[in-house]
Amino acid sequence: MPTRIPVGQDKCHVMHRQGGWFVGGVVMAYGMGMAGSRGMLRRTLYETTLYQPYTAVAMVGALLMAVGFFAFLANIITTPGLTNVLSLFVPEKWLAWR
């Protein structure tokens, strides 16, 4: 641990690990897997609504993953504090305002 600050289990951590990232990844993989098993090609634009329900399910999964990622970022910044996070990347003399 570079900052020597213990990391706790808060709501952002639980939302990141269970609610957002894992469930979103499973839902997105399910939606795109079902579309692929029905014959949808990757990297191809379809103008018809043939695969639209599957891509909508995949989009919901991707949005859940995005929520989980932003909860992860919020957890990383709020647990040790913004000043401690910045001190990992910038010199201490730049952070003299704290």
Buried (B, 14 or more C-beta within 10 A) or exposed (E): EEBEEEEEEBEBBEBBBEBBBBBBBEBBEBBBEBBEEEEBEEEEEEEEEEBEEBBEBBEBBBBBBEBBBBBBEBBBBEBBEEEBBEBEEEEEEEEEEE
